[in-house]
Amino acid sequence: MRLRSRLPMTLLLVAIGLSTAVLGRQPGADGAVQLQLATLLFDETRYAEALEAYRRAARSTDSSVSIPARVGVVISALRIGEFVEAQREAASLKQAAPRNPDVMTVHADALWAAGSFDEAETEYREALALQPGMSRALHGLARAEASHNNLDAAMNTAQAALKAAPRDAEMHHTVGSIFERMRRYEQAAAAYTNYINLLPNKDRSEKAAWSRAQVRFLRSFGEREPLALGDRVADQLHTVDFKVVDDKVLVSAKVNGGRAQDFVLDTGSEQTTVSRRTASSSGVRPITYTLSAGVGEVGLRGLQLGRLDTFEIGTLKLSNVPVMIKAPTLRGLPKRETESFSPMALGLSMIIDYRTRKLTMGRRLPDEPAEIRMPMRHHRLSLVRGLVNETHPTYFVVDTGGEVISISTATAAAINAQPPRRIGLRVYGTSGWDRDAFLLPGQRLRFADAIDYRNFAVVVLNLRAPSVLLGFEVGGIVGHRFLSPYRVAMDLDRSELRMTRGGAPGAAVNP
């Protein structure tokens, strides 16, 4: 059935291809034909080819062709991670048609991909005020609401988007991701399956492969409750000691009732991770593969995905915990890969007090006084907004597993950073050696008008691979150096990062 249903489209593609081959040699090439070709290529998930066709159609002098073609340029560029072109074209398009809801929405999509989440959310709402029920704007708003951890509201908005555009595969994918965060794995698997079924048979993209693997993984839980907490501990706070070794926070934990071992507290990771050795000794069997990305030349990395029967940290005990197994092992690292966990990946908020060496975790935290309060979004990772050199706002990953304060190569390009000499660094991340890393002195970084680094040397990292996987340009990372002077609360329930210097309110906070 699927082969027969696709035959007319294939013939049409051939016909249009022949037409454009002729028209392309003529000065007045038919933009409408190019637009039709681009749309068909996009529907076939051939995004790079669609982008080229949309570019040709965008040269049309007919605004009824050029505007949708330019919208197509933005959407296609976003799908293949060409964030800079998407942002440039979207900004130009917005100038040409500032009150067009379609243009406003695609401009918001580009802002979101640039990591300008606040501006994107505002524009989604403005587009919906002009055209209520617009599926793309509702989809964007659902992602924004989910990043505030308003999961019920996000699901309602995503379902409204899906009702308006039931054949849009991306809507189903977003619904699946929200269900997954709600720990409703069977419904998440069904939504991802709908996403896969709407893709062409020949789709071999990384996102499609990830979705197929994720369906297998989610359904492997069966009737098990994921990330289950016992009734007696679900609403409690759990406090444990930690130690700091080489700027890494280490916490003692047990896997499947085995011996206690050190886990790195790593809020820069989406999942609990264990080495192949620990998985083997603890009886953790791989279920499928998943994609991971981090700092390093490997970029995207295939890892095994499994499930811990139990995971214990002090008085905190969870059952049925998703886990990434670091297999195959990455070669060439200066030291062996370690185990790590993130409370946020477990659906928990946390307080880390670097002075007393205490870590507190729980579903809900007390709203304690704090010197610094920053809005915190959680879009697969926890993020806070910073300002680079007074001109460039961007979001930074809050990464307790990181050591320094860094910006991405994309951020360095955006601020037109041109150091008098390039000071190379040897930086090893979760994906190997980052050969592009360098030190950039003389920068200014501000956070919430309370933390102000002046004439500061930041590390510049190639964050292209994690940005493409996450779907937005990661602006930078704040790690141990940023966090360690403070008592830090990462509060998912309130979408807030709270910081108090030295655990004592009233202390100076400017570095």
Summary of the structure (lengths in Angstrom):
residues: 511
radius of gyration: 23.8
end to end distance: 65.3
largest distance: 75.1
contacts: 1744
relative contact order: 0.09
helix: 39%
strand: 27%
